[in-house]
Amino acid sequence: MITHEKAGSLGSRSGGVMTTAKREHTLGIWALTLGYFLFYVPYSGMSKAVTSGLLTGGRLIPGTELLPAAGISTGIVVLLFITLKRWWKYGRKRRIFGLNIVFPRRQTLISGLGFAIIIFTTTLAYSFNGISIVLALVLMRAGVLIMSPIIDRIFRRRIRWFSWAGLILSLVALVISFTSIRDYQLSLGAFLNLAAYLCGYALRIPAMTQIAKTGEPQTALGYFVEEQAVAMPVLIVFPCLMALLGRGEIANEMRNGFVHLFSGPIGLGGLMIGLFYAGLGICLSFIYLDRRENTFCMPLFACSSLLSGITASYLLAWWMHGPKPHGVEISAGLLIIVALLVMSPLHHLPLYIKQLRNAIAEHRLILVDFKGNPSSNPTRLSTRSSATRFITINFEAMREVLRNPPPTERHS
């Protein structure tokens, strides 16, 4: 099912060029959102369970000890995924020493560095003592949601009403969740990690918006490949350099992570955390690369991640006797569901109903058909008699009507 939308008077930008072409959006972004949710539940739950002592007999594990295993796992899985999908051909290349090597553009280089920062800081956010999964998500998502309409305005992208509605409802949900902050402890390290996380998005989203949110599959794939060609090696190389050359407590913790790379909750837990992040990271990247405005895409991913955080919290409470989510967090979750419903294809429901009614009245659509006569028209009710007849519902005709509405009825 596809919704047809015009770009509006201002249109949208792609690499600085204004476009006014009609936009056609599939429902694939919702499948990506579901995939993101399914990967984020085990990712956030395992990150909290390992670092908070639920899997280590009460011994707290610093998040920096997980970074080597998690970074290596994420990097290998994503690069292997691109290889198996044969997507390397979409990235821009230069010939170096007789080999065609993916050579990122300035924007994808900046975006890849920003994505690496996001991955590191997201894993660390769940490791701080005294901060729940939901509160960590609230702190991380608040700044990103506020950032999204600002970036859209900078690049002159039209923001539709349901995107504003989803953004406002998401921010209200975050405010409600934030009222439980008095029950937690926020350290200086947590605030510095949050600042780094938001800096990662300040690097990634503008670069992606400038050249990649065009709706062209090859453009999106090329951007994804070039970005991952930067981010994934950073995930692998940076912990190695810190462990080899770094000094201080953080470097020592990373060394300990390499010592237990394939053993115990640090190594095995970190590898699983990295595996789950690879899955959610792929889904998340293509949510961002969707042609829709950031004010739509950001609330969509924020809602999905907050719901997954609440789900993970309940699973930890049920399975490992961890702390249960607060009532205010559940209230925020219900409001998030409302936001998702507002942003879902349900806002096009009156248009779809009108299209179907008009198509039935004009005999362009017959939903129920009597089949059994070889010469009968599949889209018309047959009046001929037949020894064997049965009733079918013509879903294909319905899809065609919804896919191609009359020009006067196209939703803008």
LOROMAR-904774 format. One record per residue (C-alpha): z, x, y; residue in three letters. Coordinates in pm, 1 decimal. Example, Ala and Ser with C-alpha at 12.3 -4.5 7.8 and 13.67 -1.06 7.14 Angstrom:
REM residues 2
[[780.0, 1230.0, -450.0], "ala"];
[[714.0, 1367.0, -106.0], "ser"];
***
This chain:
REM residues 412
[[0.0, 0.0, 0.0], "met"];
[[-96.8, 146.2, 334.7], "ile"];
[[-3.0, 54.7, 688.6], "thr"];
[[-269.3, 112.2, 950.2], "his"];
[[-159.9, 234.5, 1289.2], "glu"];
[[-335.4, 353.3, 1599.4], "lys"];
[[-220.2, 666.4, 1773.2], "ala"];
[[-152.3, 484.6, 2098.6], "gly"];
[[-248.4, 573.6, 2452.3], "ser"];
[[-105.9, 922.5, 2437.9], "leu"];
[[-201.5, 997.6, 2080.3], "gly"];
[[-44.9, 1293.0, 1901.3], "ser"];
[[-88.6, 1666.6, 1916.8], "arg"];
[[-218.2, 1900.2, 1652.0], "ser"];
[[-219.7, 2260.5, 1758.0], "gly"];
[[-210.4, 2151.1, 2119.7], "gly"];
[[-508.5, 1914.9, 2085.5], "val"];
[[-460.4, 1547.3, 2151.8], "met"];
[[-574.8, 1313.6, 1875.2], "thr"];
[[-639.3, 940.0, 1895.9], "thr"];
[[-762.2, 873.3, 1545.1], "ala"];
[[-626.8, 577.5, 1353.4], "lys"];
[[-330.7, 674.5, 1140.0], "arg"];
[[-296.1, 562.7, 779.7], "glu"];
[[43.0, 612.2, 618.6], "his"];
[[112.9, 577.0, 249.8], "thr"];
[[450.2, 507.4, 95.0], "leu"];
[[462.1, 857.6, -54.1], "gly"];
[[727.3, 963.9, 196.7], "ile"];
[[967.4, 719.2, 31.6], "trp"];
[[903.3, 875.6, -309.1], "ala"];
[[980.3, 1214.4, -152.5], "leu"];
[[1298.5, 1068.9, -2.7], "thr"];
[[1406.1, 944.1, -345.1], "leu"];
[[1335.4, 1285.5, -496.1], "gly"];
[[1532.4, 1449.4, -216.4], "tyr"];
[[1827.1, 1218.1, -288.1], "phe"];
[[1818.2, 1286.8, -663.4], "leu"];
[[1819.5, 1664.6, -610.0], "phe"];
[[2076.9, 1658.3, -329.8], "tyr"];
[[2343.9, 1479.0, -531.5], "val"];
[[2387.9, 1760.0, -790.3], "pro"];
[[2324.4, 2030.2, -527.0], "tyr"];
[[2599.6, 1917.7, -289.5], "ser"];
[[2836.0, 1817.9, -570.3], "gly"];
[[2804.4, 2148.3, -753.3], "met"];
[[2830.5, 2350.2, -430.2], "ser"];
[[3159.8, 2180.0, -347.7], "lys"];
[[3290.1, 2186.9, -704.5], "ala"];
[[3233.2, 2562.9, -743.2], "val"];
[[3369.4, 2669.3, -403.5], "thr"];
[[3668.3, 2432.0, -394.5], "ser"];
[[3807.8, 2537.6, -732.1], "gly"];
[[3723.2, 2222.9, -926.9], "leu"];
[[3519.9, 2433.6, -1174.6], "leu"];
[[3731.9, 2749.0, -1155.3], "thr"];
[[4079.3, 2625.4, -1238.6], "gly"];
[[4180.2, 2602.7, -874.6], "gly"];
[[4048.7, 2944.4, -767.3], "arg"];
[[3851.7, 2915.2, -443.4], "leu"];
[[3511.6, 3087.5, -443.2], "ile"];
[[3368.1, 3206.5, -107.7], "pro"];
[[3028.5, 3060.2, -36.7], "gly"];
[[2884.9, 3404.7, 33.5], "thr"];
[[2941.9, 3497.5, -333.2], "glu"];
[[2703.8, 3217.2, -431.4], "leu"];
[[2424.5, 3326.2, -197.5], "leu"];
[[2274.7, 3599.4, -420.8], "pro"];
[[2235.5, 3374.4, -727.1], "ala"];
[[2140.3, 3065.9, -525.4], "ala"];
[[1890.3, 3254.6, -309.0], "gly"];
[[1720.7, 3427.6, -603.7], "ile"];
[[1702.3, 3102.4, -801.1], "ser"];
[[1555.4, 2904.4, -509.9], "thr"];
[[1305.5, 3175.6, -423.1], "gly"];
[[1175.0, 3221.1, -776.2], "ile"];
[[1147.5, 2847.4, -849.4], "val"];
[[961.2, 2763.5, -526.1], "val"];
[[717.5, 3055.1, -558.4], "leu"];
[[659.2, 2964.9, -923.7], "leu"];
[[600.8, 2602.4, -823.8], "phe"];
[[333.4, 2704.6, -571.3], "ile"];
[[170.8, 2927.1, -832.4], "thr"];
[[161.5, 2656.0, -1099.2], "leu"];
[[19.5, 2407.3, -848.0], "lys"];
[[-243.3, 2666.7, -747.6], "arg"];
[[-164.9, 2617.4, -380.6], "trp"];
[[-189.6, 2981.7, -271.4], "trp"];
[[-555.4, 2920.0, -186.1], "lys"];
[[-450.8, 2698.7, 106.8], "tyr"];
[[-264.0, 2972.3, 293.8], "gly"];
[[-437.0, 3192.6, 548.7], "arg"];
[[-511.5, 3535.9, 407.3], "lys"];
[[-592.1, 3888.7, 512.5], "arg"];
[[-740.3, 4161.7, 301.1], "arg"];
[[-483.5, 4438.3, 258.5], "ile"];
[[-547.3, 4737.1, 28.4], "phe"];
[[-834.2, 4548.2, -130.6], "gly"];
[[-623.9, 4236.0, -202.1], "leu"];
[[-632.1, 3893.9, -34.2], "asn"];
[[-269.7, 3844.9, 74.2], "ile"];
[[-123.8, 3531.3, 232.1], "val"];
[[-69.4, 3629.4, 594.0], "phe"];
[[143.5, 3374.8, 785.3], "pro"];
[[61.2, 3273.0, 1140.0], "arg"];
[[315.6, 3313.7, 1417.0], "arg"];
[[433.3, 2953.6, 1380.6], "gln"];
[[473.1, 2972.1, 1003.9], "thr"];
[[652.0, 3306.2, 1034.2], "leu"];
[[902.3, 3153.8, 1277.3], "ile"];
[[933.0, 2839.3, 1065.0], "ser"];
[[988.9, 3041.5, 746.7], "gly"];
[[1269.2, 3241.9, 908.1], "leu"];
[[1422.4, 2916.9, 1032.1], "gly"];
[[1401.3, 2762.3, 684.8], "phe"];
[[1574.7, 3064.1, 527.8], "ala"];
[[1857.1, 3027.0, 780.2], "ile"];
[[1883.4, 2654.7, 698.6], "ile"];
[[1909.7, 2723.7, 324.8], "ile"];
[[2180.8, 2987.6, 363.1], "phe"];
[[2389.7, 2787.4, 609.4], "thr"];
[[2359.5, 2460.0, 413.9], "thr"];
[[2508.5, 2620.4, 103.5], "thr"];
[[2781.9, 2785.7, 309.7], "leu"];
[[2867.7, 2455.8, 482.7], "ala"];
[[3008.1, 2311.5, 158.5], "tyr"];
[[3222.9, 2617.8, 90.7], "ser"];
[[3464.2, 2588.4, 383.0], "phe"];
[[3811.9, 2483.5, 280.0], "asn"];
[[3932.3, 2155.6, 428.7], "gly"];
[[3584.1, 2009.1, 488.7], "ile"];
[[3450.2, 1731.1, 266.7], "ser"];
[[3090.2, 1695.2, 156.0], "ile"];
[[3036.3, 1396.6, 385.1], "val"];
[[3190.6, 1564.5, 690.0], "leu"];
[[2978.6, 1875.0, 633.3], "ala"];
[[2671.3, 1651.3, 624.5], "leu"];
[[2783.3, 1464.7, 935.8], "val"];
[[2824.3, 1787.9, 1130.4], "leu"];
[[2486.6, 1921.9, 1018.7], "met"];
[[2286.9, 1603.6, 1065.4], "arg"];
[[2419.5, 1501.3, 1407.9], "ala"];
[[2251.4, 1784.7, 1595.5], "gly"];
[[1925.7, 1748.1, 1401.5], "val"];
[[1904.8, 1376.1, 1478.6], "leu"];
[[1960.3, 1437.3, 1848.6], "ile"];
[[1699.0, 1713.6, 1839.6], "met"];
[[1422.9, 1496.3, 1685.4], "ser"];
[[1328.0, 1269.8, 1983.0], "pro"];
[[1348.3, 1567.4, 2219.3], "ile"];
[[1089.6, 1755.1, 2011.6], "ile"];
[[869.9, 1443.7, 1991.6], "asp"];
[[880.7, 1409.1, 2370.1], "arg"];
[[795.2, 1776.3, 2420.8], "ile"];
[[486.0, 1737.1, 2202.9], "phe"];
[[407.0, 1391.8, 2346.6], "arg"];
[[428.2, 1211.8, 2014.3], "arg"];
[[465.1, 834.0, 2027.9], "arg"];
[[803.5, 708.1, 1904.0], "ile"];
[[787.3, 360.3, 1754.9], "arg"];
[[1059.5, 98.0, 1780.7], "trp"];
[[1180.3, 118.6, 1420.6], "phe"];
[[1213.7, 496.9, 1453.0], "ser"];
[[1438.0, 449.1, 1757.4], "trp"];
[[1633.6, 182.8, 1567.1], "ala"];
[[1679.4, 409.9, 1264.7], "gly"];
[[1785.3, 698.0, 1488.9], "leu"];
[[2043.0, 489.3, 1674.9], "ile"];
[[2187.9, 340.3, 1355.1], "leu"];
[[2205.7, 688.3, 1199.2], "ser"];
[[2388.3, 828.3, 1501.9], "leu"];
[[2633.9, 536.3, 1495.4], "val"];
[[2697.2, 607.6, 1126.6], "ala"];
[[2765.5, 971.1, 1213.1], "leu"];
[[3007.7, 870.9, 1488.8], "val"];
[[3192.2, 643.4, 1245.8], "ile"];
[[3216.9, 925.8, 991.5], "ser"];
[[3332.4, 1165.2, 1262.0], "phe"];
[[3640.4, 951.3, 1327.2], "thr"];
[[3788.6, 1092.8, 1005.8], "ser"];
[[3770.5, 1448.3, 1139.0], "ile"];
[[4146.7, 1452.1, 1204.8], "arg"];
[[4198.3, 1459.6, 828.1], "asp"];
[[4010.3, 1789.3, 792.6], "tyr"];
[[4029.8, 2147.9, 912.9], "gln"];
[[3744.0, 2300.0, 1113.4], "leu"];
[[3751.7, 2678.0, 1135.1], "ser"];
[[3561.7, 2908.6, 1370.1], "leu"];
[[3346.0, 3014.4, 1074.6], "gly"];
[[3245.3, 2652.1, 1014.7], "ala"];
[[3136.8, 2611.1, 1376.5], "phe"];
[[2941.2, 2938.2, 1373.5], "leu"];
[[2770.7, 2832.9, 1051.2], "asn"];
[[2682.8, 2497.5, 1209.4], "leu"];
[[2537.0, 2673.8, 1514.6], "ala"];
[[2320.7, 2893.6, 1290.4], "ala"];
[[2207.7, 2585.9, 1094.2], "tyr"];
[[2093.4, 2408.9, 1411.4], "leu"];
[[1919.6, 2725.0, 1532.2], "cys"];
[[1723.9, 2723.5, 1206.0], "gly"];
[[1600.1, 2372.3, 1280.5], "tyr"];
[[1527.7, 2466.3, 1642.9], "ala"];
[[1290.8, 2729.2, 1501.5], "leu"];
[[1138.4, 2525.9, 1220.0], "arg"];
[[1068.9, 2177.4, 1352.6], "ile"];
[[884.9, 2263.4, 1678.7], "pro"];
[[660.3, 2510.2, 1495.1], "ala"];
[[584.8, 2253.6, 1226.2], "met"];
[[523.1, 1977.0, 1481.3], "thr"];
[[285.4, 2191.9, 1681.2], "gln"];
[[31.2, 2267.3, 1409.1], "ile"];
[[111.6, 2090.7, 1081.6], "ala"];
[[193.6, 1720.8, 1135.4], "lys"];
[[-170.5, 1612.6, 1139.4], "thr"];
[[-198.1, 1396.3, 828.0], "gly"];
[[-449.4, 1638.9, 674.8], "glu"];
[[-337.6, 1737.2, 321.3], "pro"];
[[-492.2, 2084.5, 337.1], "gln"];
[[-322.3, 2156.7, 669.6], "thr"];
[[15.6, 2052.3, 528.8], "ala"];
[[-31.5, 2254.3, 211.1], "leu"];
[[-145.7, 2560.0, 405.1], "gly"];
[[157.8, 2540.8, 629.1], "tyr"];
[[391.6, 2491.6, 334.1], "phe"];
[[249.0, 2790.6, 148.1], "val"];
[[267.5, 3022.5, 449.2], "glu"];
[[621.0, 2910.2, 536.7], "glu"];
[[748.5, 2959.6, 183.1], "gln"];
[[576.4, 3299.4, 166.7], "ala"];
[[820.0, 3400.4, 442.6], "val"];
[[1134.6, 3203.7, 357.6], "ala"];
[[1157.3, 3268.3, -17.3], "met"];
[[1136.1, 3651.1, -0.1], "pro"];
[[1401.4, 3643.9, 273.5], "val"];
[[1631.8, 3447.1, 40.3], "leu"];
[[1593.8, 3716.7, -223.4], "ile"];
[[1581.2, 4032.7, -9.7], "val"];
[[1852.4, 3958.3, 248.6], "phe"];
[[2144.8, 3933.1, 0.8], "pro"];
[[2018.9, 4251.2, -168.8], "cys"];
[[2016.3, 4441.9, 160.3], "leu"];
[[2359.1, 4308.5, 255.7], "met"];
[[2503.3, 4411.6, -80.9], "ala"];
[[2345.7, 4759.5, -63.0], "leu"];
[[2388.2, 4846.5, 302.1], "leu"];
[[2638.7, 4602.1, 448.4], "gly"];
[[3002.6, 4664.7, 522.4], "arg"];
[[3297.9, 4434.3, 551.4], "gly"];
[[3423.2, 4127.8, 371.2], "glu"];
[[3093.2, 3937.6, 360.6], "ile"];
[[2905.2, 4233.8, 210.6], "ala"];
[[3179.9, 4279.9, -49.6], "asn"];
[[3158.3, 3914.0, -146.3], "glu"];
[[2782.3, 3941.2, -189.7], "met"];
[[2829.2, 4247.5, -409.2], "arg"];
[[3067.3, 4047.4, -622.7], "asn"];
[[2801.8, 3775.9, -643.2], "gly"];
[[2552.7, 4026.4, -785.3], "phe"];
[[2813.8, 4159.0, -1030.3], "val"];
[[2856.1, 3805.9, -1172.3], "his"];
[[2491.1, 3709.4, -1127.3], "leu"];
[[2449.7, 3580.4, -1483.8], "phe"];
[[2806.3, 3499.4, -1581.1], "ser"];
[[3087.5, 3265.1, -1490.7], "gly"];
[[3088.2, 2986.7, -1230.6], "pro"];
[[2968.9, 3222.7, -955.5], "ile"];
[[2648.7, 3328.7, -1128.7], "gly"];
[[2564.4, 3024.6, -1338.4], "leu"];
[[2682.9, 2783.1, -1071.7], "gly"];
[[2485.8, 2967.8, -806.0], "gly"];
[[2169.8, 2967.2, -1016.2], "leu"];
[[2197.0, 2590.8, -1071.5], "met"];
[[2267.4, 2532.9, -701.8], "ile"];
[[1954.9, 2731.6, -616.5], "gly"];
[[1748.9, 2537.6, -869.9], "leu"];
[[1851.4, 2204.0, -721.5], "phe"];
[[1789.6, 2329.9, -369.0], "tyr"];
[[1437.6, 2435.2, -467.1], "ala"];
[[1365.3, 2075.8, -568.8], "gly"];
[[1517.2, 1915.3, -260.8], "leu"];
[[1364.2, 2180.3, -35.2], "gly"];
[[1013.3, 2099.0, -157.7], "ile"];
[[1069.6, 1725.5, -106.9], "cys"];
[[1226.8, 1785.5, 234.8], "leu"];
[[941.1, 2006.6, 354.9], "ser"];
[[682.4, 1739.0, 282.6], "phe"];
[[899.2, 1471.8, 446.0], "ile"];
[[888.3, 1682.3, 763.1], "tyr"];
[[515.0, 1749.3, 721.7], "leu"];
[[440.2, 1375.9, 716.1], "asp"];
[[231.7, 1275.0, 1015.3], "arg"];
[[495.2, 1032.7, 1141.9], "arg"];
[[705.5, 1132.4, 1440.4], "glu"];
[[1018.6, 1342.3, 1390.2], "asn"];
[[1227.6, 1051.4, 1516.1], "thr"];
[[1122.6, 871.1, 1196.4], "phe"];
[[1132.0, 1162.2, 951.4], "cys"];
[[1468.2, 1303.8, 1062.3], "met"];
[[1673.0, 981.6, 1022.6], "pro"];
[[1501.9, 926.2, 688.1], "leu"];
[[1619.0, 1259.5, 548.3], "phe"];
[[1959.7, 1231.6, 719.6], "ala"];
[[2022.5, 889.1, 566.1], "cys"];
[[1917.1, 1008.3, 222.4], "ser"];
[[2138.1, 1316.8, 236.7], "ser"];
[[2442.3, 1124.7, 360.8], "leu"];
[[2405.0, 869.8, 82.1], "leu"];
[[2372.8, 1153.5, -167.1], "ser"];
[[2685.0, 1316.4, -23.0], "gly"];
[[2883.4, 997.1, -66.5], "ile"];
[[2747.9, 960.8, -420.4], "thr"];
[[2836.5, 1322.3, -504.0], "ala"];
[[3186.9, 1274.5, -363.9], "ser"];
[[3250.2, 974.9, -587.8], "tyr"];
[[3112.6, 1158.3, -889.5], "leu"];
[[3347.4, 1451.0, -824.5], "leu"];
[[3639.9, 1210.9, -776.3], "ala"];
[[3559.5, 1031.9, -1102.2], "trp"];
[[3464.8, 1333.5, -1312.6], "trp"];
[[3683.5, 1614.6, -1175.6], "met"];
[[3956.5, 1423.2, -991.9], "his"];
[[3838.8, 1546.7, -653.6], "gly"];
[[3923.3, 1369.3, -327.3], "pro"];
[[3765.3, 1028.6, -278.7], "lys"];
[[3556.7, 947.9, 30.4], "pro"];
[[3741.7, 778.9, 316.5], "his"];
[[3685.4, 414.8, 401.1], "gly"];
[[3513.4, 511.3, 725.9], "val"];
[[3266.8, 721.3, 529.3], "glu"];
[[3181.7, 421.5, 314.4], "ile"];
[[3133.0, 211.1, 628.2], "ser"];
[[2896.9, 476.0, 758.1], "ala"];
[[2711.2, 467.0, 427.7], "gly"];
[[2656.8, 91.1, 455.5], "leu"];
[[2522.0, 136.5, 807.9], "leu"];
[[2287.6, 404.8, 677.0], "ile"];
[[2150.9, 157.2, 422.6], "ile"];
[[2075.2, -79.7, 712.5], "val"];
[[1896.2, 204.2, 892.1], "ala"];
[[1685.1, 273.5, 583.9], "leu"];
[[1592.1, -94.5, 556.9], "leu"];
[[1487.2, -99.4, 922.7], "val"];
[[1266.3, 207.5, 877.6], "met"];
[[1128.4, 91.5, 541.8], "ser"];
[[798.2, -97.8, 499.4], "pro"];
[[999.8, -418.2, 542.0], "leu"];
[[929.5, -399.1, 916.1], "his"];
[[564.7, -466.3, 828.3], "his"];
[[652.8, -771.3, 614.6], "leu"];
[[536.7, -1036.3, 870.3], "pro"];
[[198.9, -857.5, 894.3], "leu"];
[[158.4, -849.6, 516.3], "tyr"];
[[244.6, -1219.6, 482.4], "ile"];
[[-9.0, -1309.9, 751.5], "lys"];
[[-278.5, -1098.7, 585.4], "gln"];
[[-221.5, -1264.4, 247.6], "leu"];
[[-216.8, -1618.2, 390.7], "arg"];
[[-540.9, -1557.5, 581.9], "asn"];
[[-707.5, -1401.5, 276.7], "ala"];
[[-612.5, -1698.0, 54.2], "ile"];
[[-728.7, -1950.2, 316.2], "ala"];
[[-1065.1, -1768.5, 348.5], "glu"];
[[-1103.4, -1747.3, -33.4], "his"];
[[-1103.6, -1367.7, -12.4], "arg"];
[[-809.9, -1361.0, -250.5], "leu"];
[[-740.0, -1568.2, -561.3], "ile"];
[[-410.5, -1455.5, -707.8], "leu"];
[[-422.8, -1666.4, -1024.5], "val"];
[[-741.0, -1656.6, -1231.4], "asp"];
[[-840.6, -1828.5, -1556.8], "phe"];
[[-1012.1, -1573.6, -1779.2], "lys"];
[[-1189.6, -1606.3, -2106.7], "gly"];
[[-1545.7, -1685.6, -1998.2], "asn"];
[[-1754.5, -1362.9, -1974.8], "pro"];
[[-1964.6, -1496.8, -1690.0], "ser"];
[[-1672.6, -1604.9, -1469.4], "ser"];
[[-1617.6, -1436.9, -1133.8], "asn"];
[[-1295.5, -1229.0, -1149.3], "pro"];
[[-1201.3, -1319.0, -793.8], "thr"];
[[-1271.7, -1692.4, -811.2], "arg"];
[[-1122.2, -1974.0, -1013.7], "leu"];
[[-1364.9, -2057.4, -1291.2], "ser"];
[[-1443.6, -2424.7, -1344.7], "thr"];
[[-1620.6, -2371.6, -1675.4], "arg"];
[[-1453.1, -2467.1, -1998.9], "ser"];
[[-1374.6, -2205.6, -2261.6], "ser"];
[[-1219.2, -2207.4, -2604.8], "ala"];
[[-981.1, -1928.9, -2514.9], "thr"];
[[-847.7, -1901.2, -2161.2], "arg"];
[[-542.7, -1731.6, -2018.2], "phe"];
[[-396.2, -1689.5, -1673.2], "ile"];
[[-389.9, -1349.9, -1499.0], "thr"];
[[-254.7, -1242.9, -1162.1], "ile"];
[[-504.7, -1043.3, -960.1], "asn"];
[[-283.5, -763.2, -823.7], "phe"];
[[-584.8, -541.9, -748.7], "glu"];
[[-725.5, -800.1, -510.3], "ala"];
[[-386.2, -823.1, -340.9], "met"];
[[-375.3, -446.4, -295.9], "arg"];
[[-724.0, -447.2, -144.6], "glu"];
[[-625.8, -710.6, 111.1], "val"];
[[-311.2, -523.4, 210.7], "leu"];
[[-498.2, -193.9, 221.4], "arg"];
[[-776.9, -324.1, 447.4], "asn"];
[[-647.3, -575.8, 700.0], "pro"];
[[-893.3, -726.6, 950.0], "pro"];
[[-933.4, -512.1, 1266.9], "pro"];
[[-767.5, -776.4, 1483.9], "thr"];
[[-453.4, -769.7, 1267.6], "glu"];
[[-394.7, -395.9, 1245.5], "arg"];
[[-42.3, -305.9, 1337.8], "his"];
[[1.3, -64.5, 1627.5], "ser"];
***
